[in-house]
């Protein structure tokens, strides 16, 4: 007992000897805990969410559609916010969960969205002036590959299994020419989130793959990064209906109509509108309906009958 009391006395003595936080020359700061300010996390403003299927990097998606979203907000009086899914599958899941109100996607992804209740209301006019687009098969300019038949036994990199111009259309063209997927030594898809079209071109440019498949217009985006003279377009597919705007299941029809009207009002011949459209890489936006995409449905069915394991 005496030893315990002695120990506590020593502890108290040491505490008295330990210097406190303020030196002798410092003044005490009085804290008034009766005055408090509640801190709260910032709340995201409710807005119509708009997503561009991540065929390119998020930076390109943002840059290309920023002006269009600002225009839609001003023209409709509705708030918009661009959101950025990392993958094609995530894009579909976000529409399914109601996290994407307005989807801008390729026709193959649209077919998946339509099964979830989304409905097409607009499609774009490509920079070519046509409301359709095609896929391309590319190789290095110095490649010995000269025809589609020469692709047998080669290594193929494609954008994504859910890419229309970057995989589906070229796959259909190869099958039509009697070249099924099993005739390739390897088929791989661009890794990682976003920027997949660019990755295909860079992989072929670097010689990592013999051929690559991309959508129309991709090469132009890389003109400042690589010497495009070292890339050759081996073949182009037939055209299919262009990219599509769809609203998710349950999206208010009146708001969809206001958005559609604003899109259709854009005119490439007006200077201000031309800035918006050219920045987005499109020439115009026209009405669309689900039946416009039947040619893509038919292609999907035909591929599944011949070699169904390669598309979702």
Secondary structure, 3 states (H helix, E strand, C coil): CHHHHHHHHHHHHHHHHCCCCCCCCCCCCCCCCCCCCCCCCCCCCCCEEEEECCCCCHHHHHHHHHHHHHHHHHHHCCCEEEECCCCHHHHHHHHHCCCCCEEEECHHHHHHHHHCCCEEEEEEEECCCCCEECEEEEEECCCCCCCHHHHCCCEEEECCCCCHHHHHHHHHHHHHCCCCHHHCCEEEECCCCCCHHHHHHHHHHCCCCCEEEEECCHHHHCCCCCCHHHEEEEEECCCEECCEEEECCCCCHHHHHHHHHHHHHCCCCCHHHHHHHHHHCEEEEEECCHHHHHHHHHHHHHHHHHHHHHCC
